[in-house]
């Protein structure tokens, strides 16, 4: 009788592939892509490079990258490249990527010291924002709208809105479409309202939003860019509506911009 192949990667056509085997194969392929991205360091790799490095088909690489980007393990680098995302900050630091929470903490401290209110830093995870750092101010009433680790739809808070508005139009539309089913839970937010807020943020250069993520609270935010000019994070300050008249909003936005320019002059 002919012997069966002992190569674990070769299966006779009449032997079905189990769901567990298919899942393991997908995981291995995803890790191959992730390993190639990490090895490339800060500059990242294009899809063609990843195909050569992993031996995978272009369609497979795109599918794996989509999941890795949505989960924050890989991030877009330039128009066509991919590099390590913020979820791999500790690993990526050794490959030349910054730990954004550590790098943004002095910015939060400086901004908070100037206005006495709490300051926050977020990054993007797919269609959500993820709080990675915060600094509590000295004013007797601190509005701690989110904790480190909090996730919420991108755009319902000031930092998330600033980051959303800085993204390309296609990514803005994709994020709003993904979040549309839950936006109503945030102060009656709608995709149409968010689109207007994105437009206003782009015109102003910084975001302002109130009564959505937390009722009775208004916050101001600004996007943070990396050395290539790409939006990768955002910083915000939150306080009560009474403490945030128009002139103070402008003052806080200016202080965020000055802190970023002074402490991260070449981007994060």
Protein Blocks (a to p, Z undefined) as FASTA:
>chain_A
ZZddfbfkbccfklccdfklmmmmmmmmmmmmmmmmmmnomnopafklmmmmnopafklm
mmmmmmmmmnopaccehjkbccddfklmmmmmmnopacfklmmmmmmmmmmmmnopacdd
dddehjaccdfbdcddfbfbacdfbaehiacdehjamklmmmmmmpcfklmmmmmmmmmm
mmmmngoiafklmmmmmmmmmmnopacdehklpghiacdddddddfkopafbdcdddddf
klmcfklmmmmmmmmmmmmmmmmmnoZZ
